[in-house]
Amino acid sequence: MKKFLSTLPWILVMLVLISLTSISTMTFAYFQSNSQKTATTEVATFSSSIKSQTNGNLNIDCNSEKKKVAQYSFDVSNVENGRVSQVNQKYTISLTSAEPIPNGVMVTLDGLTGTISDDRKCITFADDSWKFSHNIESTHSHTMQISADSNVVTYDVTLSNLVISVHSEQLP
């Protein structure tokens, strides 16, 4: 019994230390989980725009010796509403027509042949050089050329309601 009584103070001291340790851990955990942080976020400007240099319908006269080529010029820029894009980007250009583009009609953009959709209403053009660097104002000029093979197309071609669109993608 004497041995038990001599170890009793040590047991009580240990219990007090364990209790204090657990209370301080809970207090620390409470303050740790209730801390708040604030941060300010800003979204980078991502912009591209297109500006036409040509107006009107594109007419190709296939029944005479006149010009059998029509051209449409436009610019693509990484500036919109006065703000330069803050991210690197690349882009593709699409030509969409309400009616199917007739067989025998060739569409090129800066000498490139695009990929035509199955319904022949959309042609997409892509080139690895069509890129913009962030924070550097740039404009790329393009010329779309539409021509007809008079051996295949025996009537005058008028392409109207054409929509040229730019599809941009952010680069790392």
C-alpha positions in Angstrom: 0.0 0.0 0.0 2.9 2.3 0.8 4.2 1.7 -2.7 0.8 2.7 -4.2 0.6 5.8 -2.1 4.1 6.9 -3.2 3.2 6.5 -6.9 -0.2 8.2 -6.5 1.3 11.7 -6.8 3.1 10.7 -10.0 -0.1 9.4 -11.4 -2.0 12.6 -10.6 0.8 14.7 -12.1 0.6 12.6 -15.3 -3.2 13.0 -15.5 -2.9 16.7 -15.1 -0.3 16.9 -17.8 -2.3 14.8 -20.2 -5.4 17.0 -19.5 -3.5 20.2 -20.1 -2.0 18.8 -23.3 -5.4 17.8 -24.7 -6.9 21.2 -23.8 -4.1 23.1 -25.4 -4.4 20.9 -28.6 -8.1 21.6 -28.8 -7.6 25.3 -28.3 -4.9 25.4 -31.0 -7.2 23.3 -33.4 -10.0 25.7 -32.7 -7.9 28.8 -33.6 -6.4 27.0 -36.6 -9.7 26.0 -38.1 -11.3 29.4 -37.6 -8.5 31.5 -39.2 -9.6 33.4 -42.3 -7.6 34.5 -45.3 -8.4 37.0 -48.0 -7.1 37.2 -51.5 -7.8 39.4 -54.5 -8.3 37.7 -57.9 -8.2 39.2 -61.3 -9.2 37.6 -64.6 -6.9 38.1 -67.5 -8.3 39.8 -70.6 -8.8 37.3 -73.4 -9.8 39.1 -76.6 -9.7 38.8 -80.4 -11.7 40.7 -83.0 -12.3 40.8 -86.7 -12.6 43.8 -89.0 -13.6 43.6 -92.6 -12.0 45.5 -95.4 -14.4 44.4 -98.1 -18.2 44.9 -98.4 -20.9 43.4 -100.5 -21.6 40.0 -102.0 -19.0 37.8 -103.7 -19.9 37.3 -107.3 -18.1 35.0 -109.7 -19.0 35.2 -113.4 -18.5 31.7 -114.9 -20.1 32.4 -118.3 -17.7 35.0 -119.6 -14.0 35.7 -119.8 -14.3 38.1 -116.9 -12.6 37.5 -113.6 -13.6 34.2 -112.1 -12.2 35.0 -108.7 -13.6 37.0 -105.8 -11.6 38.2 -102.8 -12.5 39.2 -99.3 -10.0 40.9 -97.0 -10.2 41.2 -93.2 -8.0 41.7 -90.2 -7.8 39.6 -87.0 -6.5 41.4 -83.9 -5.9 40.6 -80.2 -7.4 43.9 -79.2 -11.1 44.4 -78.3 -12.6 47.6 -77.0 -9.2 49.1 -76.6 -7.9 46.3 -74.4 -5.0 44.0 -75.5 -5.3 40.3 -74.7 -3.3 39.4 -71.5 -3.0 35.7 -72.5 -1.2 33.9 -75.3 -3.6 32.6 -77.9 -3.9 30.9 -81.2 -6.9 31.0 -83.5 -8.7 29.4 -86.4 -11.0 31.0 -89.0 -14.2 29.6 -90.3 -16.4 30.5 -93.3 -20.0 29.6 -92.9 -22.6 29.8 -95.6 -26.4 29.5 -95.4 -26.4 27.3 -98.5 -23.9 24.5 -99.4 -20.8 25.7 -101.3 -21.2 24.3 -104.8 -18.8 21.7 -106.1 -16.2 23.3 -108.3 -16.0 26.4 -106.0 -12.6 26.7 -104.3 -12.1 28.7 -101.2 -8.6 29.5 -99.9 -7.4 31.7 -97.1 -3.9 33.2 -97.7 -3.2 30.4 -100.1 -4.3 27.7 -97.6 -7.0 25.2 -98.4 -9.4 24.6 -95.5 -11.3 21.6 -94.2 -14.9 21.6 -95.5 -17.8 20.1 -93.5 -19.8 17.2 -94.7 -22.8 19.4 -95.5 -20.5 21.8 -97.4 -21.7 24.8 -95.4 -18.6 25.5 -93.3 -14.9 25.6 -94.1 -12.3 25.9 -91.3 -8.8 27.2 -91.8 -5.9 26.7 -89.4 -2.2 27.6 -89.5 0.5 27.2 -86.8 1.6 30.8 -87.3 -1.8 32.3 -86.3 -0.8 33.1 -82.7 -0.8 36.2 -80.5 1.5 36.9 -77.7 0.1 38.3 -74.4 0.2 42.0 -73.8 1.6 42.8 -77.3 -0.9 44.4 -79.6 -1.0 42.6 -83.0 -3.1 42.5 -86.1 -2.9 39.8 -88.8 -4.3 40.6 -92.3 -6.0 37.8 -94.3 -7.4 37.5 -97.8 -10.0 34.9 -98.6 -10.1 34.0 -102.3 -13.1 32.3 -103.8 -12.8 30.9 -107.3 -14.8 28.6 -109.6 -13.7 26.0 -112.1 -15.8 26.9 -115.2 -15.5 23.3 -116.4 -17.5 22.2 -113.3 -19.6 25.2 -112.5 -21.5 26.4 -115.6 -23.5 29.2 -113.9 -22.7 32.4 -112.2 -22.0 32.0 -108.5 -23.1 34.5 -105.9 -22.3 33.7 -102.3 -24.2 35.9 -99.9 -24.8 35.8 -96.2 -21.4 34.5 -95.5 -20.2 34.6 -91.9 -16.5 34.6 -91.1 -15.7 33.8 -87.5 -12.6 33.6 -85.5 -12.2 30.9 -82.9 -9.6 31.7 -80.3 -7.9 29.3 -77.8 -5.7 30.2 -74.9 -2.1 28.9 -75.0 0.0 28.3 -71.9 
